[in-house]
Amino acid sequence: MDIHFYKYQGAGNDFILIDHRMAPLKDIDNDRIKTLCDRRFGVGGDGLMFLTSHEAYDFEMHYFNADGRPGSMCGNGGRCIVAFAKYLDIIDRETNFLAVDGPHYAKISENGEWVDLQMIDIDNITKDGEAFVLNTGSPHYVLQMKGLKDFDVYQHGKAIRNNDTYSEKGINVNFVEDKGDHLFVRTFERGVEDETYACGTGVTAVALALAQNKRLSGHIETPVKVLGGDLKITFDHNQGRFTNVFLCGPAKKVFEGELIL
């Protein structure tokens, strides 16, 4: 059996996408997904997504981590699947689609390579020592620091993700350095179990956590630099509640091909 696939990336966060509108999604081979995401024995990617039909929305997003298991919400994956839906002529410039954490609205540029994705509202940010902990569709740990460029994100992120507090369910670990005019963020992602070039729910979590820490309120726009490029988070903050949260950035098709299964 051959399956046509597409490869997309959003700020270096890369994904395998499959148009699965013609049949129900069932009998998923998680080991095969893990192999396909392997950068030596498969296509390579931080995750794999199926786009399926939905009677109440433009489409539904089904996301699987690089380890082959179903994942929580992926922000850059969400932006990439919106670009994919435009490429397939499912949508034009706006869409409402369903993901694992609920409905999402998104708008896309005319050329289909810049997507603003609305994320869930947030009203609960807790602390773990000096770090912030919150869920932006996926759970995140946010630690502010200096000298991030030369920091060993893999070893420190892995240690936090696997400590006694987080080992059972896992957590994404974000390290952030405030550069004044932008935030510089590096992330160790669960499910990939490595540092990725970008994490959409992660940079969203970072922007919200630092806004609360700085006691910023009103409408806020936060430029973010990651290893894979530039992203922007916009949101409204009022008395600990974050609404109208948007993850904005590039989403580009890289190549397409046939999977021989």
DRENPA-3360 file (N, C-alpha, C; in nm, 2 decimals, always signed):
BEGIN
1 = MDIHFYKY = +0.08/-0.12/+0.00/+0.00/+0.00/+0.00/+0.09/+0.12/+0.00 ~ +0.06/+0.22/-0.09/+0.13/+0.34/-0.10/+0.04/+0.45/-0.04 ~ +0.10/+0.55/+0.03/+0.04/+0.66/+0.09/+0.11/+0.79/+0.05 ~ +0.04/+0.89/+0.00/+0.10/+1.01/-0.04/+0.12/+1.10/+0.09 ~ +0.23/+1.15/+0.11/+0.26/+1.23/+0.23/+0.31/+1.37/+0.19 ~ +0.31/+1.46/+0.28/+0.36/+1.60/+0.27/+0.45/+1.63/+0.39 ~ +0.55/+1.70/+0.36/+0.64/+1.75/+0.48/+0.63/+1.90/+0.49 ~ +0.59/+1.94/+0.61/+0.58/+2.09/+0.64/+0.67/+2.12/+0.76;
9 = QGAGNDFI = +0.71/+2.25/+0.76/+0.78/+2.30/+0.88/+0.73/+2.44/+0.92 ~ +0.73/+2.46/+1.05/+0.70/+2.59/+1.10/+0.81/+2.64/+1.20 ~ +0.90/+2.73/+1.15/+1.01/+2.77/+1.23/+1.10/+2.66/+1.27 ~ +1.12/+2.56/+1.18/+1.20/+2.45/+1.20/+1.14/+2.33/+1.27 ~ +1.02/+2.35/+1.32/+0.94/+2.24/+1.38/+0.88/+2.16/+1.27 ~ +0.92/+2.04/+1.24/+0.88/+1.98/+1.11/+0.79/+1.86/+1.13 ~ +0.70/+1.84/+1.03/+0.59/+1.74/+1.05/+0.56/+1.66/+0.92 ~ +0.52/+1.54/+0.93/+0.47/+1.46/+0.82/+0.32/+1.48/+0.82;
17 = LIDHRMAP = +0.26/+1.52/+0.71/+0.11/+1.53/+0.70/+0.05/+1.44/+0.60 ~ -0.06/+1.38/+0.63/-0.13/+1.29/+0.55/-0.28/+1.33/+0.54 ~ -0.33/+1.35/+0.41/-0.47/+1.37/+0.39/-0.55/+1.25/+0.40 ~ -0.63/+1.24/+0.51/-0.70/+1.11/+0.54/-0.85/+1.14/+0.54 ~ -0.90/+1.22/+0.45/-1.04/+1.26/+0.44/-1.13/+1.15/+0.38 ~ -1.07/+1.05/+0.31/-1.15/+0.96/+0.24/-1.19/+0.84/+0.32 ~ -1.14/+0.82/+0.44/-1.17/+0.70/+0.52/-1.16/+0.74/+0.67 ~ -1.23/+0.67/+0.76/-1.22/+0.70/+0.90/-1.08/+0.66/+0.95;
25 = LKDIDNDR = -1.03/+0.73/+1.05/-0.90/+0.71/+1.11/-0.91/+0.59/+1.21 ~ -0.85/+0.48/+1.18/-0.86/+0.36/+1.27/-0.73/+0.28/+1.25 ~ -0.72/+0.18/+1.34/-0.61/+0.08/+1.33/-0.47/+0.15/+1.31 ~ -0.44/+0.25/+1.39/-0.32/+0.32/+1.38/-0.20/+0.24/+1.43 ~ -0.10/+0.23/+1.35/+0.02/+0.15/+1.38/+0.12/+0.25/+1.44 ~ +0.13/+0.26/+1.57/+0.21/+0.36/+1.64/+0.36/+0.33/+1.62 ~ +0.40/+0.20/+1.61/+0.54/+0.17/+1.58/+0.58/+0.22/+1.44 ~ +0.49/+0.21/+1.34/+0.52/+0.26/+1.21/+0.53/+0.41/+1.21;
33 = IKTLCDRR = +0.45/+0.48/+1.28/+0.46/+0.63/+1.29/+0.59/+0.67/+1.35 ~ +0.64/+0.60/+1.45/+0.77/+0.62/+1.51/+0.88/+0.60/+1.41 ~ +0.87/+0.50/+1.33/+0.97/+0.48/+1.22/+0.97/+0.59/+1.12 ~ +0.85/+0.63/+1.08/+0.84/+0.73/+0.97/+0.90/+0.86/+1.02 ~ +0.88/+0.89/+1.15/+0.94/+1.02/+1.21/+1.09/+1.01/+1.23 ~ +1.14/+0.89/+1.23/+1.29/+0.87/+1.25/+1.37/+0.94/+1.13 ~ +1.47/+1.01/+1.17/+1.54/+1.09/+1.07/+1.64/+1.01/+0.99 ~ +1.66/+0.88/+1.03/+1.75/+0.80/+0.95/+1.68/+0.68/+0.88;
41 = FGVGGDGL = +1.57/+0.63/+0.94/+1.50/+0.52/+0.88/+1.36/+0.55/+0.83 ~ +1.33/+0.68/+0.83/+1.20/+0.72/+0.78/+1.21/+0.86/+0.71 ~ +1.09/+0.92/+0.70/+1.09/+1.06/+0.64/+1.16/+1.16/+0.73 ~ +1.14/+1.15/+0.86/+1.19/+1.24/+0.96/+1.09/+1.35/+0.99 ~ +1.08/+1.37/+1.12/+0.99/+1.48/+1.17/+0.97/+1.48/+1.32 ~ +0.93/+1.59/+1.37/+0.90/+1.60/+1.51/+0.76/+1.54/+1.55 ~ +0.68/+1.51/+1.44/+0.55/+1.45/+1.46/+0.49/+1.42/+1.33 ~ +0.37/+1.35/+1.34/+0.30/+1.32/+1.22/+0.15/+1.35/+1.24;
49 = MFLTSHEA = +0.09/+1.41/+1.14/-0.05/+1.45/+1.15/-0.14/+1.39/+1.04 ~ -0.26/+1.34/+1.08/-0.36/+1.31/+0.98/-0.47/+1.42/+0.98 ~ -0.50/+1.46/+0.86/-0.61/+1.56/+0.84/-0.73/+1.48/+0.80 ~ -0.84/+1.49/+0.88/-0.96/+1.41/+0.85/-1.08/+1.51/+0.84 ~ -1.19/+1.46/+0.78/-1.31/+1.53/+0.77/-1.39/+1.54/+0.90 ~ -1.47/+1.65/+0.92/-1.55/+1.66/+1.04/-1.68/+1.73/+1.00 ~ -1.79/+1.68/+1.04/-1.92/+1.74/+1.00/-1.94/+1.88/+1.05 ~ -1.88/+1.92/+1.16/-1.91/+2.05/+1.22/-1.79/+2.15/+1.20;
57 = YDFEMHYF = -1.68/+2.11/+1.15/-1.56/+2.19/+1.13/-1.51/+2.17/+0.99 ~ -1.42/+2.26/+0.95/-1.35/+2.25/+0.82/-1.27/+2.12/+0.81 ~ -1.21/+2.08/+0.92/-1.13/+1.96/+0.92/-1.10/+1.93/+1.07 ~ -1.04/+1.81/+1.09/-1.00/+1.77/+1.22/-0.85/+1.73/+1.22 ~ -0.77/+1.77/+1.32/-0.63/+1.75/+1.33/-0.60/+1.64/+1.43 ~ -0.53/+1.53/+1.38/-0.49/+1.42/+1.47/-0.34/+1.42/+1.47 ~ -0.29/+1.45/+1.59/-0.14/+1.46/+1.60/-0.08/+1.35/+1.68 ~ +0.03/+1.30/+1.63/+0.11/+1.19/+1.69/+0.26/+1.24/+1.71;
65 = NADGRPGS = +0.31/+1.22/+1.83/+0.45/+1.26/+1.86/+0.55/+1.17/+1.78 ~ +0.67/+1.21/+1.78/+0.78/+1.14/+1.71/+0.80/+1.00/+1.77 ~ +0.75/+0.98/+1.89/+0.77/+0.85/+1.96/+0.65/+0.75/+1.91 ~ +0.56/+0.80/+1.83/+0.46/+0.72/+1.77/+0.33/+0.73/+1.85 ~ +0.33/+0.79/+1.97/+0.21/+0.79/+2.05/+0.13/+0.92/+2.02 ~ -0.01/+0.91/+2.05/-0.09/+1.03/+2.03/-0.04/+1.14/+2.12 ~ -0.04/+1.27/+2.07/+0.01/+1.38/+2.14/-0.10/+1.47/+2.18 ~ -0.06/+1.56/+2.27/-0.15/+1.67/+2.31/-0.14/+1.78/+2.20;
73 = MCGNGGRC = -0.19/+1.90/+2.22/-0.19/+2.00/+2.12/-0.05/+2.04/+2.08 ~ -0.03/+2.06/+1.95/+0.10/+2.10/+1.89/+0.07/+2.23/+1.82 ~ +0.12/+2.35/+1.87/+0.09/+2.48/+1.81/+0.15/+2.49/+1.67 ~ +0.28/+2.46/+1.65/+0.33/+2.48/+1.52/+0.27/+2.37/+1.42 ~ +0.24/+2.26/+1.48/+0.17/+2.16/+1.40/+0.03/+2.21/+1.35 ~ -0.03/+2.28/+1.44/-0.16/+2.34/+1.41/-0.15/+2.44/+1.30 ~ -0.05/+2.52/+1.30/-0.02/+2.62/+1.20/+0.01/+2.55/+1.07 ~ +0.09/+2.44/+1.07/+0.12/+2.37/+0.95/+0.00/+2.30/+0.89;
81 = IVAFAKYL = -0.08/+2.25/+0.97/-0.20/+2.18/+0.91/-0.30/+2.28/+0.85 ~ -0.30/+2.40/+0.90/-0.38/+2.50/+0.84/-0.33/+2.54/+0.70 ~ -0.20/+2.55/+0.69/-0.13/+2.58/+0.56/-0.16/+2.46/+0.46 ~ -0.16/+2.34/+0.52/-0.18/+2.22/+0.44/-0.33/+2.22/+0.39 ~ -0.42/+2.26/+0.48/-0.56/+2.26/+0.44/-0.59/+2.37/+0.33 ~ -0.51/+2.48/+0.33/-0.52/+2.58/+0.22/-0.47/+2.52/+0.09 ~ -0.36/+2.45/+0.10/-0.30/+2.39/-0.01/-0.39/+2.29/-0.08 ~ -0.47/+2.22/+0.01/-0.57/+2.12/-0.04/-0.70/+2.18/-0.09;
89 = DIIDRETN = -0.71/+2.32/-0.08/-0.83/+2.39/-0.11/-0.95/+2.36/-0.03 ~ -0.92/+2.32/+0.10/-1.03/+2.29/+0.20/-1.07/+2.43/+0.25 ~ -0.98/+2.52/+0.27/-1.01/+2.65/+0.33/-0.95/+2.76/+0.23 ~ -0.99/+2.88/+0.26/-0.93/+3.00/+0.19/-0.84/+3.07/+0.28 ~ -0.89/+3.18/+0.35/-0.80/+3.26/+0.43/-0.83/+3.25/+0.58 ~ -0.94/+3.18/+0.62/-0.98/+3.16/+0.76/-1.03/+3.02/+0.77 ~ -1.02/+2.97/+0.90/-1.07/+2.84/+0.92/-1.11/+2.82/+1.07 ~ -1.20/+2.73/+1.09/-1.23/+2.67/+1.23/-1.21/+2.52/+1.22;
97 = FLAVDGPH = -1.12/+2.47/+1.29/-1.09/+2.32/+1.29/-1.09/+2.27/+1.43 ~ -1.09/+2.14/+1.44/-1.10/+2.07/+1.57/-0.96/+2.00/+1.59 ~ -0.91/+2.02/+1.71/-0.79/+1.95/+1.76/-0.82/+1.88/+1.89 ~ -0.72/+1.82/+1.95/-0.74/+1.74/+2.07/-0.78/+1.82/+2.19 ~ -0.74/+1.95/+2.19/-0.78/+2.04/+2.30/-0.90/+2.12/+2.27 ~ -0.97/+2.09/+2.16/-1.09/+2.16/+2.13/-1.08/+2.24/+2.00 ~ -1.18/+2.33/+1.97/-1.19/+2.40/+1.84/-1.08/+2.51/+1.84 ~ -1.03/+2.54/+1.72/-0.93/+2.65/+1.70/-0.97/+2.73/+1.58;
105 = YAKISENG = -0.95/+2.86/+1.59/-0.97/+2.95/+1.47/-0.83/+2.99/+1.42 ~ -0.82/+3.00/+1.29/-0.69/+3.05/+1.24/-0.71/+3.13/+1.11 ~ -0.62/+3.22/+1.08/-0.62/+3.29/+0.96/-0.48/+3.28/+0.89 ~ -0.48/+3.28/+0.76/-0.36/+3.25/+0.69/-0.34/+3.36/+0.58 ~ -0.21/+3.38/+0.55/-0.18/+3.48/+0.45/-0.22/+3.43/+0.31 ~ -0.22/+3.53/+0.22/-0.27/+3.49/+0.08/-0.18/+3.39/+0.02 ~ -0.04/+3.40/+0.05/+0.05/+3.30/-0.01/+0.05/+3.17/+0.06 ~ -0.02/+3.16/+0.17/-0.03/+3.04/+0.25/+0.09/+3.00/+0.33;
113 = EWVDLQMI = +0.18/+3.10/+0.36/+0.30/+3.07/+0.43/+0.31/+3.14/+0.57 ~ +0.21/+3.21/+0.61/+0.21/+3.27/+0.74/+0.08/+3.24/+0.81 ~ +0.07/+3.19/+0.93/-0.05/+3.15/+0.99/-0.06/+3.20/+1.13 ~ -0.17/+3.27/+1.16/-0.20/+3.31/+1.30/-0.30/+3.21/+1.36 ~ -0.26/+3.14/+1.46/-0.35/+3.03/+1.52/-0.39/+3.07/+1.66 ~ -0.52/+3.07/+1.68/-0.57/+3.11/+1.81/-0.56/+2.99/+1.90 ~ -0.50/+3.01/+2.02/-0.48/+2.91/+2.12/-0.59/+2.92/+2.23 ~ -0.59/+2.82/+2.32/-0.69/+2.82/+2.42/-0.66/+2.93/+2.52;
121 = DIDNITKD = -0.77/+2.98/+2.59/-0.76/+3.08/+2.70/-0.69/+3.01/+2.82 ~ -0.62/+3.10/+2.89/-0.54/+3.05/+3.01/-0.57/+3.13/+3.13 ~ -0.60/+3.06/+3.24/-0.62/+3.14/+3.37/-0.56/+3.07/+3.49 ~ -0.46/+2.98/+3.46/-0.40/+2.91/+3.57/-0.25/+2.89/+3.55 ~ -0.17/+2.97/+3.61/-0.02/+2.96/+3.60/+0.03/+2.94/+3.75 ~ +0.10/+2.83/+3.77/+0.15/+2.79/+3.90/+0.30/+2.80/+3.90 ~ +0.36/+2.78/+4.02/+0.51/+2.79/+4.03/+0.56/+2.66/+4.08 ~ +0.68/+2.62/+4.03/+0.76/+2.51/+4.08/+0.90/+2.57/+4.11;
129 = GEAFVLNT = +0.92/+2.61/+4.23/+1.05/+2.68/+4.26/+1.05/+2.82/+4.19 ~ +1.15/+2.84/+4.11/+1.16/+2.96/+4.03/+1.09/+2.95/+3.89 ~ +1.05/+2.83/+3.86/+0.98/+2.81/+3.73/+0.83/+2.82/+3.73 ~ +0.78/+2.86/+3.61/+0.63/+2.86/+3.60/+0.58/+2.74/+3.53 ~ +0.46/+2.69/+3.56/+0.40/+2.57/+3.51/+0.26/+2.61/+3.46 ~ +0.23/+2.58/+3.33/+0.10/+2.60/+3.28/+0.07/+2.51/+3.16 ~ -0.05/+2.51/+3.12/-0.09/+2.42/+3.01/-0.15/+2.51/+2.90 ~ -0.09/+2.51/+2.79/-0.14/+2.59/+2.67/-0.19/+2.50/+2.56;
137 = GSPHYVLQ = -0.25/+2.38/+2.60/-0.29/+2.28/+2.51/-0.19/+2.16/+2.53 ~ -0.07/+2.19/+2.58/+0.02/+2.09/+2.63/+0.09/+2.15/+2.75 ~ +0.13/+2.06/+2.84/+0.19/+2.11/+2.97/+0.33/+2.16/+2.95 ~ +0.36/+2.28/+3.02/+0.49/+2.34/+3.00/+0.55/+2.39/+3.13 ~ +0.68/+2.38/+3.14/+0.76/+2.42/+3.25/+0.85/+2.54/+3.19 ~ +0.85/+2.65/+3.25/+0.92/+2.77/+3.20/+1.02/+2.82/+3.30 ~ +1.14/+2.83/+3.26/+1.25/+2.88/+3.35/+1.33/+2.99/+3.28 ~ +1.33/+3.10/+3.35/+1.40/+3.22/+3.29/+1.55/+3.21/+3.33;
145 = MKGLKDFD = +1.64/+3.25/+3.24/+1.78/+3.23/+3.27/+1.86/+3.33/+3.18 ~ +1.99/+3.33/+3.20/+2.09/+3.40/+3.12/+2.19/+3.31/+3.06 ~ +2.25/+3.35/+2.95/+2.35/+3.26/+2.88/+2.29/+3.14/+2.81 ~ +2.16/+3.15/+2.76/+2.09/+3.04/+2.70/+2.16/+2.99/+2.58 ~ +2.22/+3.07/+2.50/+2.29/+3.03/+2.38/+2.38/+2.91/+2.40 ~ +2.45/+2.91/+2.51/+2.55/+2.81/+2.53/+2.51/+2.71/+2.64 ~ +2.38/+2.71/+2.67/+2.33/+2.62/+2.78/+2.30/+2.48/+2.72 ~ +2.32/+2.38/+2.80/+2.30/+2.24/+2.76/+2.15/+2.21/+2.78;
153 = VYQHGKAI = +2.07/+2.24/+2.69/+1.92/+2.23/+2.70/+1.88/+2.08/+2.70 ~ +1.95/+1.99/+2.63/+1.92/+1.85/+2.63/+1.93/+1.79/+2.76 ~ +2.05/+1.81/+2.83/+2.07/+1.74/+2.96/+1.98/+1.80/+3.07 ~ +1.97/+1.93/+3.07/+1.89/+1.99/+3.18/+1.74/+1.97/+3.16 ~ +1.70/+1.98/+3.03/+1.56/+1.96/+3.00/+1.52/+1.81/+3.02 ~ +1.60/+1.72/+2.99/+1.57/+1.58/+3.01/+1.56/+1.55/+3.16 ~ +1.65/+1.61/+3.24/+1.64/+1.58/+3.38/+1.51/+1.63/+3.44 ~ +1.47/+1.75/+3.40/+1.34/+1.81/+3.46/+1.22/+1.72/+3.41;
161 = RNNDTYSE = +1.22/+1.69/+3.28/+1.11/+1.62/+3.22/+1.09/+1.48/+3.29 ~ +1.21/+1.42/+3.34/+1.20/+1.29/+3.40/+1.22/+1.29/+3.55 ~ +1.20/+1.40/+3.61/+1.22/+1.40/+3.76/+1.09/+1.34/+3.82 ~ +1.09/+1.33/+3.96/+0.98/+1.27/+4.03/+0.85/+1.33/+4.00 ~ +0.85/+1.46/+3.98/+0.73/+1.54/+3.97/+0.66/+1.52/+3.83 ~ +0.74/+1.51/+3.73/+0.69/+1.51/+3.59/+0.71/+1.38/+3.51 ~ +0.78/+1.28/+3.57/+0.82/+1.16/+3.48/+0.70/+1.08/+3.44 ~ +0.59/+1.07/+3.52/+0.48/+0.99/+3.48/+0.41/+1.04/+3.35;
169 = KGINVNFV = +0.37/+1.17/+3.35/+0.29/+1.22/+3.24/+0.38/+1.30/+3.14 ~ +0.50/+1.34/+3.19/+0.59/+1.42/+3.11/+0.56/+1.56/+3.10 ~ +0.65/+1.65/+3.07/+0.63/+1.79/+3.05/+0.73/+1.85/+2.95 ~ +0.69/+1.95/+2.88/+0.78/+2.02/+2.79/+0.86/+2.12/+2.87 ~ +0.99/+2.13/+2.85/+1.07/+2.22/+2.94/+1.13/+2.33/+2.85 ~ +1.09/+2.45/+2.89/+1.13/+2.57/+2.81/+1.23/+2.66/+2.89 ~ +1.33/+2.69/+2.83/+1.43/+2.79/+2.89/+1.42/+2.92/+2.81 ~ +1.42/+3.03/+2.88/+1.40/+3.16/+2.81/+1.49/+3.26/+2.87;
177 = EDKGDHLF = +1.55/+3.34/+2.77/+1.63/+3.46/+2.81/+1.56/+3.58/+2.75 ~ +1.53/+3.68/+2.84/+1.47/+3.80/+2.80/+1.57/+3.90/+2.74 ~ +1.56/+3.92/+2.61/+1.66/+4.01/+2.54/+1.61/+4.15/+2.53 ~ +1.50/+4.18/+2.59/+1.45/+4.32/+2.59/+1.35/+4.34/+2.48 ~ +1.39/+4.34/+2.36/+1.30/+4.36/+2.24/+1.24/+4.23/+2.20 ~ +1.29/+4.12/+2.25/+1.23/+3.99/+2.21/+1.27/+3.88/+2.32 ~ +1.21/+3.77/+2.31/+1.25/+3.66/+2.40/+1.32/+3.55/+2.32 ~ +1.42/+3.49/+2.37/+1.49/+3.38/+2.31/+1.46/+3.26/+2.39;
185 = VRTFERGV = +1.40/+3.16/+2.31/+1.35/+3.04/+2.38/+1.41/+2.91/+2.32 ~ +1.44/+2.82/+2.40/+1.48/+2.68/+2.36/+1.40/+2.58/+2.44 ~ +1.36/+2.47/+2.38/+1.27/+2.38/+2.44/+1.31/+2.23/+2.42 ~ +1.30/+2.16/+2.53/+1.31/+2.01/+2.53/+1.17/+1.96/+2.53 ~ +1.13/+1.89/+2.42/+0.99/+1.84/+2.40/+0.98/+1.69/+2.44 ~ +0.87/+1.67/+2.53/+0.84/+1.53/+2.55/+0.78/+1.47/+2.42 ~ +0.79/+1.34/+2.41/+0.74/+1.28/+2.29/+0.84/+1.28/+2.18 ~ +0.92/+1.38/+2.17/+1.04/+1.39/+2.08/+1.16/+1.34/+2.16;
193 = EDETYACG = +1.15/+1.38/+2.29/+1.26/+1.35/+2.39/+1.39/+1.41/+2.35 ~ +1.38/+1.53/+2.30/+1.50/+1.60/+2.25/+1.47/+1.75/+2.24 ~ +1.57/+1.83/+2.22/+1.54/+1.97/+2.19/+1.49/+1.98/+2.05 ~ +1.39/+2.06/+2.02/+1.34/+2.09/+1.89/+1.38/+2.23/+1.85 ~ +1.37/+2.26/+1.72/+1.40/+2.39/+1.67/+1.30/+2.50/+1.71 ~ +1.18/+2.45/+1.74/+1.07/+2.54/+1.79/+0.96/+2.46/+1.86 ~ +0.89/+2.52/+1.94/+0.77/+2.46/+2.01/+0.66/+2.57/+2.02 ~ +0.55/+2.55/+1.95/+0.45/+2.65/+1.95/+0.38/+2.67/+2.08;
201 = TGVTAVAL = +0.33/+2.56/+2.14/+0.27/+2.58/+2.27/+0.37/+2.62/+2.37 ~ +0.50/+2.59/+2.35/+0.60/+2.63/+2.44/+0.63/+2.78/+2.44 ~ +0.64/+2.84/+2.32/+0.67/+2.98/+2.32/+0.55/+3.06/+2.37 ~ +0.43/+3.00/+2.34/+0.30/+3.06/+2.40/+0.31/+3.06/+2.55 ~ +0.35/+2.95/+2.61/+0.35/+2.94/+2.75/+0.46/+3.04/+2.81 ~ +0.57/+3.05/+2.74/+0.67/+3.14/+2.79/+0.63/+3.29/+2.79 ~ +0.56/+3.33/+2.68/+0.51/+3.47/+2.67/+0.41/+3.50/+2.77 ~ +0.32/+3.41/+2.80/+0.22/+3.43/+2.90/+0.28/+3.43/+3.04;
209 = ALAQNKRL = +0.37/+3.34/+3.07/+0.43/+3.33/+3.20/+0.51/+3.46/+3.23 ~ +0.59/+3.51/+3.13/+0.67/+3.63/+3.16/+0.58/+3.75/+3.17 ~ +0.47/+3.76/+3.10/+0.38/+3.87/+3.11/+0.32/+3.87/+3.25 ~ +0.29/+3.76/+3.31/+0.24/+3.76/+3.44/+0.35/+3.80/+3.54 ~ +0.47/+3.75/+3.52/+0.58/+3.78/+3.61/+0.61/+3.93/+3.61 ~ +0.60/+3.99/+3.49/+0.63/+4.14/+3.48/+0.51/+4.22/+3.51 ~ +0.39/+4.16/+3.54/+0.27/+4.23/+3.57/+0.22/+4.31/+3.46 ~ +0.24/+4.26/+3.34/+0.19/+4.33/+3.22/+0.04/+4.31/+3.20;
217 = SGHIETPV = -0.03/+4.41/+3.15/-0.17/+4.39/+3.13/-0.22/+4.46/+3.00 ~ -0.34/+4.43/+2.95/-0.39/+4.49/+2.83/-0.35/+4.40/+2.71 ~ -0.35/+4.46/+2.59/-0.31/+4.38/+2.47/-0.16/+4.38/+2.46 ~ -0.10/+4.26/+2.44/+0.04/+4.24/+2.44/+0.09/+4.17/+2.32 ~ +0.20/+4.21/+2.26/+0.26/+4.14/+2.15/+0.40/+4.11/+2.18 ~ +0.44/+3.98/+2.18/+0.57/+3.94/+2.22/+0.64/+3.87/+2.11 ~ +0.75/+3.93/+2.05/+0.83/+3.86/+1.95/+0.92/+3.76/+2.02 ~ +0.93/+3.65/+1.95/+1.01/+3.53/+2.01/+1.11/+3.48/+1.90;
225 = KVLGGDLK = +1.23/+3.46/+1.94/+1.33/+3.39/+1.85/+1.35/+3.25/+1.91 ~ +1.35/+3.16/+1.81/+1.38/+3.02/+1.85/+1.49/+2.97/+1.75 ~ +1.54/+2.85/+1.77/+1.65/+2.80/+1.68/+1.61/+2.80/+1.54 ~ +1.48/+2.78/+1.51/+1.44/+2.77/+1.37/+1.38/+2.90/+1.31 ~ +1.39/+3.01/+1.38/+1.34/+3.14/+1.32/+1.27/+3.23/+1.42 ~ +1.17/+3.30/+1.37/+1.10/+3.40/+1.44/+0.95/+3.37/+1.45 ~ +0.89/+3.38/+1.57/+0.75/+3.37/+1.60/+0.70/+3.49/+1.67 ~ +0.57/+3.50/+1.68/+0.51/+3.61/+1.76/+0.39/+3.56/+1.84;
233 = ITFDHNQG = +0.38/+3.60/+1.96/+0.26/+3.57/+2.04/+0.19/+3.70/+2.07 ~ +0.06/+3.70/+2.05/-0.03/+3.82/+2.09/-0.14/+3.77/+2.18 ~ -0.18/+3.85/+2.27/-0.28/+3.81/+2.37/-0.33/+3.93/+2.45 ~ -0.44/+3.91/+2.51/-0.49/+4.01/+2.61/-0.48/+3.95/+2.75 ~ -0.43/+4.03/+2.84/-0.41/+3.99/+2.98/-0.49/+4.08/+3.08 ~ -0.57/+4.02/+3.15/-0.65/+4.10/+3.25/-0.67/+4.02/+3.38 ~ -0.60/+4.06/+3.49/-0.62/+4.00/+3.62/-0.60/+3.85/+3.62 ~ -0.49/+3.81/+3.56/-0.45/+3.67/+3.56/-0.52/+3.58/+3.45;
241 = RFTNVFLC = -0.60/+3.64/+3.37/-0.67/+3.57/+3.26/-0.62/+3.61/+3.13 ~ -0.58/+3.51/+3.05/-0.52/+3.54/+2.91/-0.62/+3.50/+2.81 ~ -0.67/+3.59/+2.72/-0.76/+3.56/+2.62/-0.71/+3.61/+2.48 ~ -0.78/+3.57/+2.38/-0.74/+3.61/+2.24/-0.59/+3.58/+2.22 ~ -0.55/+3.46/+2.26/-0.41/+3.42/+2.25/-0.39/+3.37/+2.10 ~ -0.29/+3.43/+2.03/-0.25/+3.39/+1.90/-0.11/+3.35/+1.89 ~ -0.08/+3.24/+1.83/+0.06/+3.20/+1.79/+0.07/+3.23/+1.64 ~ +0.17/+3.31/+1.61/+0.18/+3.36/+1.47/+0.32/+3.33/+1.42;
249 = GPAKKVFE = +0.33/+3.28/+1.29/+0.46/+3.25/+1.24/+0.45/+3.18/+1.10 ~ +0.56/+3.14/+1.05/+0.57/+3.08/+0.92/+0.52/+2.93/+0.92 ~ +0.47/+2.89/+0.81/+0.43/+2.74/+0.79/+0.45/+2.71/+0.65 ~ +0.55/+2.63/+0.61/+0.58/+2.61/+0.47/+0.59/+2.46/+0.43 ~ +0.55/+2.44/+0.31/+0.56/+2.30/+0.26/+0.71/+2.28/+0.22 ~ +0.76/+2.17/+0.25/+0.90/+2.14/+0.22/+0.91/+2.05/+0.10 ~ +0.84/+1.94/+0.10/+0.84/+1.84/-0.01/+0.72/+1.75/+0.01 ~ +0.70/+1.66/-0.09/+0.60/+1.56/-0.08/+0.65/+1.43/-0.15;
257 = GELIL = +0.59/+1.32/-0.12/+0.63/+1.20/-0.18/+0.54/+1.08/-0.15 ~ +0.59/+0.96/-0.18/+0.51/+0.84/-0.15/+0.57/+0.75/-0.05 ~ +0.49/+0.71/+0.05/+0.53/+0.61/+0.15/+0.49/+0.47/+0.10 ~ +0.59/+0.39/+0.09/+0.56/+0.25/+0.04/+0.56/+0.16/+0.17 ~ +0.43/+0.12/+0.20/+0.41/+0.05/+0.33/+0.39/-0.10/+0.30;
% end
